[in-house]
């Protein structure tokens, strides 16, 4: 990355020609500077720098003459790749500058010192640029570079978190680069909880497959995360397009069967066949057996589910109503399933009330007329065992 910002030729020309005309630079100073400006226009930076030195050799220079010389010298030296000379000239300009001009010159000095790997001086001038009110994107980029070069990832995390929070409070989407910078700093400092939270923010604002993969790979390893939610993680993988391996399709279908959801299992197997991941190779017969089992269990469930619903209604608690309602949703009878889950929640006595709200919210997302209500339900899911994490991610899926 080229750290030293370019001084544009229009600025140089204004500094030289404008000063000659408006401030009356002496001819022995103004003429070589004008020639230097013309040489810069022609791309002859070293020749331009030589002309600047002619002007610099003149004795008895006024403050205006010296400032004009320094500006032209900085531009010519920068174009010629002479960083040390550019720094000398820029420091001369900074000594005579204030306000916004000082902020810009200080940033250029910070960039020049960074090119020389003098990060101490670079940080010093960068702080002066910020103090002078220069908080532009290039300053933030240079600040991140210097912090990274120093290994001060705690500082990087603080600065990036502040930028992300400021954007959110202003109702703006945080910059993706700031989120990535924050995530990297949190990971390097061992802030696992913060890193997971930032990955989730990346999904909220930039739902890319890479971020889904990273977050869903970590989620089951979160302290206290319930093993019973493994199928939920795989559902999110499927919904986000990150379920991509033969063994993943097989595992998900098997988990669905174990959960008493053969209709879901069959859909997973069918998608695996359609994607060319199942039904081929040495394991093709095993894939077919799994499919046959799903078909068999699905037929059995369709014959039995109405009776199961009646039995569930007679139970003292709502656990079976939630289970049967979820099965109806899996069968495609979404509204009927939602009604049973709601009755189960209302009846109470649930072993896992947050799971029941999760099932209800996901089911409501599948009903166009209840989608907004589903988001509200999912936001109400609490706990620390993973159900709330899964619920928040389904809200992200529901927005896509």
Steps between C-alpha positions, in 0.01 A plus 500: 500500500641836407480696823604847382206689359545680170522878498302587190660710230216754517586573865867529414427736213281715719766512769768603253337716232240649734770601745716652229213711374312580820786519750769630269768233536833619371583387150804302612267293720181501294654414163664166596186407693286563194741290295475226765124505470522462123745211534264328741222530244730321258571222751861608552509493880878486551557792265225690684669431832826639361320824406352522849850478642600798281225704664598368841860617451393863473589696812277723711177313430175630644258277691268490197788402273614222732144362533462491121837329464407238760170426327664452163784300656254266675314434176814450290673280759191287546471449123871420482475242778725703730308448825761657728495826303121495489492466880739793542283720281174388661633573847585849379145543375356364825699756701319777314155336482195482719143374497388274218825551303701370795269199518571413139874564518529300823327206331749518213786503746357201684476315170855592404644384831300178472669443164832522679375253764542773762173417668572711808522822297215385279275460806612838634397680180184296465392614844568860394286447190211371712541783752477746211163351402607262224294185562461386141494143373868510398598607853304210647663263253846622593413480870397137458822427311716651774312326778533169320869557439549566870297196602263717706188302419325617814517854362379381162205329667412817695516724193310261276234437766454875541453541125250214485304631799492854361359375170234290670396784730466727198278243329762418237640165394852467642782484250583141409871572532455630856307187595771279353769703677313461827453126449868450421612698806258313727622166370864598551435615857304186590167678538295204380164637612567831329622327185180293478288811554685683223462208261127516570502872419676421171216261422239760591651770279690295237348146484770338290569126490850545643356664809230234533764230481720668759220567747320168469827311537561674834146504637482136618827554690360793694509429876166358614369441148246214509578188299128467423535805271735325253212455256414869530855593404477277193165656408671838500777356285242379252314832501824698451628277221797375702394135529714360221640155582357151458558411864328820612184415307507148641551621855224758475251248361586257779457768765161589352390138523616481861297815572187333360494715187514259203354758261797727567737204467355412161532858378865503602570171323321621187707819498814291539398289201420811297839649581675178393633445852285195575414198289844467342830334583578212733243618758207524257325195651528650849351824374208308352440313825480830684253631248287186524496532878386861478220404260387218731501714814323783320214270400472377857498854638225615263282213619565567867533876538130585537472258792820636649351850489189383686710324762720809538197717566408275795842531663541711813787699352571642153811301408327255264295775338822681412658180368200404285458859381860503386439175313201654322716795397756255361222330302414831336185565707651814641193679633371188674840441652527860620162468671609189689831652607319809627260281698792310647673821610174630648442176692845530658700250698760490222836337554663750263280809456765691302525211252121514459518871414781424257286236325206740488705789361659288227157364405354851485778608263367237257156663495498821288225653714686426824859580399516827695351327802759226460780755530344630821473146638860423416618820666330386819701176519739515794740278690871430478500146356487598132126535430523880498803487266309277259196730519703812412653325201157399370406867507799562270384217271147643498626834367685351204 
